[in-house]
Amino acid sequence: MSSFGTGFHEARELEGGRVPQPGVVRFSRPSQTVRLRLFCLPYAGGNAWMFRTWPQALPSTVEVCAVELPGRGSRLLEPPHTRLLLLVRDMAEAILPYLDRPFVLFGHSMGALISFELARQLRDQYSLRPGHLFVSARRAPHIPEPDPPIHSLPEPHFVDEVRSLNGVSDEVLRNEELMQVIIPILRADFEMCETYTYIFGAPLNCPISAFGGVGDSETQREDLEAWRDQTTATFTLRMFPGDHFFLHSAQSTLLQGLCQELERLAAF
């Protein structure tokens, strides 16, 4: 459950007198060269480390800002959230000092849901909007959860469900000591998603791009297409080879697509 390694910078104090919360955001490059900030949110059980290679594939004018959630990485000693809207409220306040430049949001699976509600929170509370919302491997928020909750299952059954999702390697699953660290985080993340209730609101006015895996049994194409209802701006859908975790298996192709859109946004 590491945080960013060499080449990434700790949270720093920015212009305007606001003092950022240390460890909440990890940065990829010095702020002097940045024209656009890309805030990245992980899937359940994930952390900021999963975005460590992204800066090499994206334009030099784009700063990868990976959000570290409580209970992992540099925030390992903090209790993880179990209610998504409370997390979003705290997150909006934490990243506010970094919204002095144009920004976009990216989230995969659980991170897509967090990113969506974060965009709504920033709009409703601070009158701010991202230049683009990228949502990956997650059905639209107004589509009900089709499966029964698993977060409160007894540990053996919970681990079996996690294993079936292919998100945790067999090597990690066999490491009892490591699993005792991971399981509480996974339970909290699943609880956060499984207790989430969509509240009807005005669509966002930023473009939304939805990404999906053609072999993803968890998220169907029509569930991704339903994101179209959440924006008054443009909507695009792109499918990639791979299952729910095409974020890793098709990473180079995914980043190529992101790069094209980010270059356009950073040019303004």
N, C-alpha and C positions, 0 to 999 in steps of 0.2 A: 504494500500500500504506500508506495513512495510518492514523493512530490517531485517537481521538476528538477532536473540535474543541471549540469554545466550549460551555460548559455542562456539560462533564464534568470530573471531578476526578481527579488522580493518586492512586495508592494512598497511604493515610495510616496512621499508627500508631493502633491501637485499644486499648480497655481490655484489661487482663490482662497487659500487658508484652510481648506478642508484636510483633515488628517485621515488617510485611509486606514482600514483595519488590517494589520499585518497578517499575511498568510492567506487571505481570502482570494486574492487574484495573483496568478503567476504571469509574468511578462516575458516576451520573446526577444525584444530588442530595445535599445535606448529610445526614449520618447521623442527625441529631436527629429528623427527621420520619419515619424509616423503621420500618416494622413487618415488612417481608418483603423478602428479597433474591432477585432473579431472576438467576441466573448463566447466561449465554448463550455457547454454543460454535458456531463457524462451520463452514461446509462447506469442502471442500478448496480451498486457495488463498485462502480468505476471512480477514478479520481483524475486529478490534473495531469498525471504522468502519461495518460493515454494520448495526449495531444503534443507530446514532446518533439515529435519529428515534423510537425506541420509547418513550422516557419521556413524550413528549407525548400518547401514546395510552393509557397505562396509569395506574392509580390513583396519586395523589401519595404514598401510603403504601408504594409498591413502588419499590425501588431497582434499576435495571437495572445489573447488574455484568457487563460484557462481558469475557470472558477473552481476553487477547492471547497467541497462541501464539508460541513462538520462531520467529525468522526473518522476522517481519513487523512493521509498525507501529513502536511504540516499542522493539521487541525485534529489529529488523531485523538487527543485527550478531550475534545469537546463531544458532548452527546449528540448523536445524529438526530435530525428532525424526523418526525413521523407524520407531520401535517404539512402538506405542500404549500398551502397559501401562507402559512406562518414563515416557512423557509423563504418564499418569494418576497415577503415583506422585508425580512432582514437583509436579503440579498440586494434588493433595490437600493436600500440605504447604503450598503457596503460598497457598491460599485459606482454610486453617484459621483464621487470625486473624479472618476475616469471617463465621464461622459462629456468632457470638455471638447471632444472631437467627434466627428461622425463615427457611428458604431453600427455593428450588425450582430445578430445573435444566431448561434448554431447549437442545436441540441440533438442528441441521439437517444431514441427510446424514452426513458424517463426524462432525459435532458431536454427532449423536444417539448414535453408537457411543461416542464419548468420554464423553458424559454418563452413559450406562449404566454403563460401567466405573468412572467416577468415583463414582457412587452406591454401587457395590459396594465400592470401596476405602474410602470414608468409613465404610461400615457395618462392614467387616471389621477395619479398623485403628483407627478412632476411635469406634466405636459411635454414629455419627451417621447420620441419614437425612433426605433431603429431604422436604418436605411434599408434593411432586408431582414427577414426571418427565415432561417433555414431549419426545417424540421425533418428528422430522419428516423425511419423505422418506428413510427408511432402513428396510430390511428388518430383522426381528428378528435379534439377534446369533447365534442358533443356526441360522439359515438359511444354508447354504453360499453362497459367492460363485459366481454362475452364469457369469461371464465370465472369460476369461483375463486375467492381469495385464498392465498396460500401462506400469508405472512405469519399466521398463528398456528400452523401445523406443527405437530411434534417434530423434533429435530430430524430423525431418519427420513420422514416423509417430506419434510421441507428440502432436505439435501437432494432427495430423489427428483423433486420438481426442478430444482436449480440445475441438476445434471442434465435434465431433458432439454433445457434451453440452450445448451452448448456454450454458455457464457463463461464457464469456469473450467479450466483444464483438469484432466484426470490427475495430473501431478499435484495440483493444489488440493483437489478433493481428497486425495489420499494422505495429505499432510494434516493430521489432527490438530496440531498446535496452531498452524496457520488458519485452519477453518474456524477455530474458536475466536479468532480475531475478525474473520470475514462474516461469519453468520449473523452476528448482531447488526452489522451494517446492512447486509442484504435484507434482513427482516424489516429493519426500519425503512429502507427504500421501497420495498414492496408494500408495506403498510401505507406509506405516503401516497403511492399510486392507487392502491386499492380502496383507500378511503376518500380519494378525491371526488368531488362532485362538481360538475360543470355548472356554472352560473351564467345564464344568458346575458349577453352584453353586446354592445355595438361592435361590429367587425373592426379589425385593425385597418389602418390606412397605409400600411407598408406592404410591399410585395412579399409573397410567401412562396418559397420553393420547397416542395416535399420530395424526399428521396426514399426509395424502398429497395429491398432485395427481392429478386424474382423467385428465390427459393425460400422466402421467409414465411413460415407457416403461422407466425404470430400476428402479422400485419398484412392484410389483403390490399390489393391495389385500390379497390373501391373505398376502403377506409382512408387511404392516403388522399384520394381524389376529393374526399369530403372536406379537406383543409381549404378548398376553394371558397367555402361558405364563410371562412373566418377573415376574409380581407375584401376591401373595396378596391384594392389595387390589383396588379397582375398576379397570376398564379401559374406555376409550372410544376410538372411532375416528371421525375426521371427515375427509371429503374436501373439497378446495377446487378451484375451477377453476384450470387452469394445468398446466404441465409440472413437471419436477423442481425448478424454481426458482420455484414458486408463492409462496415466501417473499417474493418481491419483487412479483410481478404481482398477488397477492391479499393483499397485506400488510394492508390496512385490515380486511378480513374476518377474517383470522387473528388480528390484535390484538384485535378485538372479542371473539372467543372466549376468548382468553387473559385479557382484562380481567375477564370474568365469573368465571372460576375464581380469579384472583388476588385479586379483591375479597373473595371468600368466605374465602380463606385468610388474608388480611390482617386480617380482622375478629376473628380469634381471638387 
